[in-house]
Amino acid sequence: MDYNKVKGWLTGEEAEFLKEISRDKDVLEVGPYMGRSTVCIARTAKSVITIDTFKHEDNETGQTDSYTSIVPFLQNTLEFDNIITIIGKSVDVAKHIKDNSKDIIFIDGSHKYEDVKDDIRVWKPKLKKGGYMLFHDYYGGFTGVAKSVNEWKKPERVIGTIAVVKII
C-alpha cells in the first residue's frame, strides 16, 4: 500500500523520515488512525505495535462509541506481517509492554495537553537507552502537544511537524 492512498495527515518529508528512522527497529505507534504513518514505518521496521481506540469522529474533536477506523486501518496494513495491532487506550495498554523494549515510540494519539503528558509518562520507560520518542503535530495548532513535550524535554530537531526527542 502506498501511504499516499491512506487517509491521514502525514507529509512526504515526514513519511520519508519515519521510514528511515524505523529501519530495522522495534517501533511502537500510539494513534495510527487509518494507517498512513503505519504503512511508512512497517515498510522498514523490524516490528511495529500499534495502539488505538479506533473510535474517531470525522472532525477529530472527540471519539464515538463505535469503531470507525479499524476496518480501513486493517485493510491499509494487510500486506505487512510485522504489525501487531492492539485496540485500547494507550495508557491502559502500556502496563502490558515490557520496559526498555522499543527503539522508537511514535506518539500521535490524543493531542490534549494532559493526554500527551500521560503518554510521555507511561511510554518513556518502554524505550531502550538511545531510543527516540517522536511526537506528531508538534507544530500545526495543537498546543497541547508542544506544551507537554517542551515541559518534558526540548526536541533535538523537528521534521515537518514531528518533534524528535532522544532518550539518553
Secondary structure as a PSIPRED ss2 file (coil, helix, strand):
# PSIPRED VFORMAT (PSIPRED V4.0)

   1 M C   1.000  0.000  0.000
   2 D C   1.000  0.000  0.000
   3 Y H   0.000  1.000  0.000
   4 N H   0.000  1.000  0.000
   5 K H   0.000  1.000  0.000
   6 V C   1.000  0.000  0.000
   7 K C   1.000  0.000  0.000
   8 G C   1.000  0.000  0.000
   9 W C   1.000  0.000  0.000
  10 L C   1.000  0.000  0.000
  11 T C   1.000  0.000  0.000
  12 G H   0.000  1.000  0.000
  13 E H   0.000  1.000  0.000
  14 E H   0.000  1.000  0.000
  15 A H   0.000  1.000  0.000
  16 E H   0.000  1.000  0.000
  17 F H   0.000  1.000  0.000
  18 L H   0.000  1.000  0.000
  19 K H   0.000  1.000  0.000
  20 E H   0.000  1.000  0.000
  21 I H   0.000  1.000  0.000
  22 S H   0.000  1.000  0.000
  23 R C   1.000  0.000  0.000
  24 D C   1.000  0.000  0.000
  25 K C   1.000  0.000  0.000
  26 D E   0.000  0.000  1.000
  27 V E   0.000  0.000  1.000
  28 L E   0.000  0.000  1.000
  29 E E   0.000  0.000  1.000
  30 V E   0.000  0.000  1.000
  31 G C   1.000  0.000  0.000
  32 P C   1.000  0.000  0.000
  33 Y C   1.000  0.000  0.000
  34 M C   1.000  0.000  0.000
  35 G C   1.000  0.000  0.000
  36 R H   0.000  1.000  0.000
  37 S H   0.000  1.000  0.000
  38 T H   0.000  1.000  0.000
  39 V H   0.000  1.000  0.000
  40 C H   0.000  1.000  0.000
  41 I H   0.000  1.000  0.000
  42 A H   0.000  1.000  0.000
  43 R H   0.000  1.000  0.000
  44 T H   0.000  1.000  0.000
  45 A C   1.000  0.000  0.000
  46 K C   1.000  0.000  0.000
  47 S E   0.000  0.000  1.000
  48 V E   0.000  0.000  1.000
  49 I E   0.000  0.000  1.000
  50 T E   0.000  0.000  1.000
  51 I E   0.000  0.000  1.000
  52 D E   0.000  0.000  1.000
  53 T C   1.000  0.000  0.000
  54 F C   1.000  0.000  0.000
  55 K C   1.000  0.000  0.000
  56 H E   0.000  0.000  1.000
  57 E C   1.000  0.000  0.000
  58 D C   1.000  0.000  0.000
  59 N C   1.000  0.000  0.000
  60 E C   1.000  0.000  0.000
  61 T C   1.000  0.000  0.000
  62 G C   1.000  0.000  0.000
  63 Q E   0.000  0.000  1.000
  64 T C   1.000  0.000  0.000
  65 D C   1.000  0.000  0.000
  66 S C   1.000  0.000  0.000
  67 Y C   1.000  0.000  0.000
  68 T C   1.000  0.000  0.000
  69 S C   1.000  0.000  0.000
  70 I H   0.000  1.000  0.000
  71 V H   0.000  1.000  0.000
  72 P H   0.000  1.000  0.000
  73 F H   0.000  1.000  0.000
  74 L H   0.000  1.000  0.000
  75 Q H   0.000  1.000  0.000
  76 N H   0.000  1.000  0.000
  77 T H   0.000  1.000  0.000
  78 L C   1.000  0.000  0.000
  79 E C   1.000  0.000  0.000
  80 F C   1.000  0.000  0.000
  81 D C   1.000  0.000  0.000
  82 N C   1.000  0.000  0.000
  83 I E   0.000  0.000  1.000
  84 I E   0.000  0.000  1.000
  85 T E   0.000  0.000  1.000
  86 I E   0.000  0.000  1.000
  87 I E   0.000  0.000  1.000
  88 G C   1.000  0.000  0.000
  89 K C   1.000  0.000  0.000
  90 S H   0.000  1.000  0.000
  91 V H   0.000  1.000  0.000
  92 D H   0.000  1.000  0.000
  93 V H   0.000  1.000  0.000
  94 A H   0.000  1.000  0.000
  95 K H   0.000  1.000  0.000
  96 H H   0.000  1.000  0.000
  97 I C   1.000  0.000  0.000
  98 K C   1.000  0.000  0.000
  99 D C   1.000  0.000  0.000
 100 N C   1.000  0.000  0.000
 101 S C   1.000  0.000  0.000
 102 K E   0.000  0.000  1.000
 103 D E   0.000  0.000  1.000
 104 I E   0.000  0.000  1.000
 105 I E   0.000  0.000  1.000
 106 F E   0.000  0.000  1.000
 107 I E   0.000  0.000  1.000
 108 D C   1.000  0.000  0.000
 109 G C   1.000  0.000  0.000
 110 S C   1.000  0.000  0.000
 111 H C   1.000  0.000  0.000
 112 K C   1.000  0.000  0.000
 113 Y H   0.000  1.000  0.000
 114 E H   0.000  1.000  0.000
 115 D H   0.000  1.000  0.000
 116 V H   0.000  1.000  0.000
 117 K H   0.000  1.000  0.000
 118 D H   0.000  1.000  0.000
 119 D H   0.000  1.000  0.000
 120 I H   0.000  1.000  0.000
 121 R H   0.000  1.000  0.000
 122 V H   0.000  1.000  0.000
 123 W H   0.000  1.000  0.000
 124 K H   0.000  1.000  0.000
 125 P H   0.000  1.000  0.000
 126 K H   0.000  1.000  0.000
 127 L E   0.000  0.000  1.000
 128 K E   0.000  0.000  1.000
 129 K E   0.000  0.000  1.000
 130 G E   0.000  0.000  1.000
 131 G E   0.000  0.000  1.000
 132 Y E   0.000  0.000  1.000
 133 M E   0.000  0.000  1.000
 134 L E   0.000  0.000  1.000
 135 F E   0.000  0.000  1.000
 136 H C   1.000  0.000  0.000
 137 D C   1.000  0.000  0.000
 138 Y C   1.000  0.000  0.000
 139 Y C   1.000  0.000  0.000
 140 G C   1.000  0.000  0.000
 141 G C   1.000  0.000  0.000
 142 F C   1.000  0.000  0.000
 143 T H   0.000  1.000  0.000
 144 G H   0.000  1.000  0.000
 145 V H   0.000  1.000  0.000
 146 A H   0.000  1.000  0.000
 147 K H   0.000  1.000  0.000
 148 S H   0.000  1.000  0.000
 149 V H   0.000  1.000  0.000
 150 N H   0.000  1.000  0.000
 151 E H   0.000  1.000  0.000
 152 W H   0.000  1.000  0.000
 153 K C   1.000  0.000  0.000
 154 K C   1.000  0.000  0.000
 155 P C   1.000  0.000  0.000
 156 E C   1.000  0.000  0.000
 157 R E   0.000  0.000  1.000
 158 V E   0.000  0.000  1.000
 159 I E   0.000  0.000  1.000
 160 G C   1.000  0.000  0.000
 161 T C   1.000  0.000  0.000
 162 I E   0.000  0.000  1.000
 163 A E   0.000  0.000  1.000
 164 V E   0.000  0.000  1.000
 165 V E   0.000  0.000  1.000
 166 K E   0.000  0.000  1.000
 167 I C   1.000  0.000  0.000
 168 I C   1.000  0.000  0.000
